[in-house]
Amino acid sequence: MSEYVYRARVRWGDQDSQGHVNNVAYLDYMQEARVDWILNGPQAHMLSEGVLVVAHHIEYVAASSFSPEPIIIRMWVTELGGARFGVSYYIHQGDTLVARARTMLATYDVEGRRLRRLTAEERRWLEEYIGPDLDFRPLPRPPVRWVSGIGYEYPLRVRWSELDPYGHVNNVSYLTYLQEAHIAMMEEPRRGLPWGAAGTDRTWVVAAQDITYKVPMEYQIEPFLCEVVVLRVGSSSITFEMRIHDPHVDLTYAVGHQVLVHADRHGIPVPIPGVLRERLRPLTLTR
């Protein structure tokens, strides 16, 4: 099995308020690695003709930080279909495994605005990188019937700079929207409680998240909605389901899940305060 290895430079702006690399930045590094891999291969035309991200799943194993030491991404192909292929990643900083991830991609006809099948040459190149799949812990997914008012509604506006060369909202931006929405939703329940500020005894860390892209999202002036429900409040973790939706045309662009862990300053999970559990009860589907 061949692996492609990419070294991503950690930017100062990639840090969050806790001094760690923000969870969304990992998807940026993964995107850099995929682009570098395709452009340095014999099928570089795939990028200009169109490759869409269908889904991401990522587990965060350890924190990474701003450092001259790069983020090292090892990637390989784990699934190969007619028009889709999967890419898995081990993400390290130094000797520390900081994340594991998988991306599902699809070849796309930009002009025809539809999926296209992999050519024989593209398939032969991808087969050189075929390796074992990663086994992820499944995220809780009780069925959610999305109706108006079911959860917290966060209006979001797409920035012009978030469009990719295909004229779609870039896949990384979706996780920024989900992050903004869950932080806004937690603003009132967390009032008066520690919330990851530097020097506090309690913090919140993203343990895992996934996102499935339904329809490419394009720029528009009217705001979209990012809707959030709490699927489960465990002893030390909260699981959210979120969707990005356009209420004007009743169209869902993406659905994501996120596990947020309440931890001490060393990253060890600690019980969620009872007062926060009670404040989240109106937005929690399973209690």
N, C-alpha and C positions, 0 to 999 in steps of 0.2 A: 504494500500500500504506500502511495506517495502522500506526503503532507505538504501543505504550503505554509510557510512561516512568515509572519509579518510582525514588525516592531512598530508600535504606535507611540508617538511622543505624548506624554501627559501635559496638557495645557493648564496654566494657572486657573483659567476660568472653568475647568472641569470639576473643581472642588465644590462641595456643598458647605453648609454652615458648620458641619461637624469636622471639617478638615479632611474628609474622605472624597475619593472620586465619586461623583454623583452617579446613581444607577443608570440614568439615561445615557451618560457618556460612553458606557460600554457598547451600546448599539452603534454609536458613531464609530468607535474603533473597529467593530465587526464590519461595518459598511466600508470603511477605508481598506480593510484587509480583502474583502471580496472584490472591490474595484481593482486593487493592485494585482490580485490573482488573475482576474480576467484579462486585464490590459497587458499583462506580461506573458499571456499564453497565446496559443495559435488561433484562438477563436475570439479575438478582441472585438470583432464586429458585433458580438452578442450584446455588448453594453450599449452601443449606439442604436441597434435595431430594437432593443427593449428586453430588459429582465425585471420582472416585478417581484416584490417581496409579498409572499402570501401569508406568512405567519412567523412569529418568533416565540421561542421559549427560552428563558434564561434563569439559572439558579446562581445566587451570589453566595460564594463559599467563605470568603474573607474580604476584609477591607483593603483597598489600595489607596495610595496617597500621592500627592505631587512629589515628584522625584526626577532626577536625571535618568534614573533607571526606567527603561521603556516598559510598556505593557506588551507582552509577547503573546501573539495569537497563533496557535497551531490549528489548522483547519483542514477538513477532508470531506468527501462526499459520502453521504450515508443512505441516500435513497435516489433512485433514478426511474422516472416514469416516462410517459409519452411526451408531456409538455412541462413536467415539473421535476425538480431535483432538490434534495435536501443537503444542507451543509452543516456540519457540527464543528464545535470549537472547544478547545481548552484555552483558557485565558490565564496567564501567569504575570506576576510582577516579581522579578528575581526568581527564587525557588518556590514561591508561594502560589498555589493555585487559588485564584481569586474568583473565578466564575467558570461555569460550563453552560453551553448554549447550543441551540439548533435554530436554523432558519430554513424555511421552505420557500423556494423561488419558482417562478414560471417564466418561460420564454414568451415574449409578447411582440405582436406586430403593432408598432406604434402608429403607423399610417392607417392600418385597418381597424385599430382599436379593439383587438381581440387576441386571445392566446394563439400561439402557433406551436407546432410540434418541433421537437429537437431534430436537427439534421443528423445524418449518420456521422459526419465529422465531429460535430459537437458532442455527440454521445460517446464516441471513441475517446475524446479528450477527457471527458468527465469520468469515464470508467477507469482511467489511470489513477484517480484519487479515491476510489471506492474503499471504504473501511467500515468497521463496526459502528453500529448506532449507539447513542448514549441512552441510558435508562434514567428518566426523570421521575421524581415523585409527582404523582398527579395532583393538580390543584383542585380543591373542592369546587364542584360545579352543579349545585342543585338547580333545577330548571327555573329560569326567570322569565316571567311573562311581562315584557316591557310595555307598560301603559303609562299614560301621562300621570305624574304625581307619585309614582311608585318610589322614587328615591330623590336624591339631591340633584338639582339641575344647575349646571355651571355653563353660562354662555361663553363661547370661545370664538375668537376671531383669528382667521388664518392671516399670517403675515406674508407679504409678497416674497420675502427672502426665504420662505420655507418651501417654495416650489422647487422641484428637481428639473433636470433637463427635459423630461417628458411632459412637463406642464402639470404634474400632479404634486400634491403635498408629499414631501419626502417621508419615508417610513419612520425615521427617527423622531420626527416632530410629533407623531401621534403619542409617543410615550411622554413627551413633554406636556402635552395636553392632559393626559391621564394623571400625571403627577400634579399639575396645577389644580385639577378638579378635586382630587382626594385631599389635598392640603386645604383647599377652600372649604370642603365639606367638614373637615375636622376642626375648623377654626372655632366654632362655638362650643362643641363638646370638650375641646381641650382647654378651654379658658381657665386660667388659674393653675394649670398643671404643667410640669416640665415638658418641653417639646424639642429636644435635640439641640438646644443652644450650647455653645462652647462652655465647658466647666460645670454643667449640670450633672446630677447623679443618674438621670434617666434620659434615654434617647429612643429613637425609633429608626429601625433599619428595614430596608426592603430585602426580604429573603428570597423571593422568587416572583416572576411575573411572566405572563404570556399575552400575546395579542394576535388576533386573526383579522386580516384585512379583507373586507367584503367587496367594496367597490372603490376604485380610485377617487380620491377627493380632490377637487379643483378649487381654485381661488374664487371667492365670492365676497361681496361687501357685507351681506347679511350674516349675523353670527350663527354658528352651529351650536348644538347643545352637547355637552359631555355629561351624561347621567351616571350617577354612582349609587349603588346599593351595597349594604354590608351583608355578605352571605353568612358570615359566622364570626362570632367573637369567642376565641378560645381562652385558655388560661393566660397565655402571653402573646397571642397573635390575633390579628384581624385580617379577614379575607374579604376583599372587595370584588365586585363585578362592575365593569364600566362599559358604556357604549358611547360612541360618537355618532350623532344622529342629526339629520336635518328635518326639523319639524314642519317646514314649509312644504316638503314633498314626501314626507314619511319614508325617508331613506336612511338606512343604517350603513355607515362606512366601516366601522371596526368595532370589535368587542374584545375587551381585555380583562384579565384577572390579576390581582396583586395580593401578596401576603406580606403584611407589615408586622414586624416583631417589636415588642416593647422590651428594651434591654438596659442593662447598666452601662456605665462608661467603658467597660471592658468588652462589651458586646455579648454578655451572657444574658439569656432571656430571663425576665422577671415578671411576676404577675401584673396583669392590667388592673389599675385602680378600680374599685367598685363604682365610684362616682362616674368614671368615664364609661363603664359598661352600661350604666343606667341611662346616661345621656345618649348613647348610641342605639338604645332599644327601639325607638320609633323608626329607625332606618335599617333595622336588622331583620332579615327574612326568617332565619332559624335561630331560636333562642335557647 
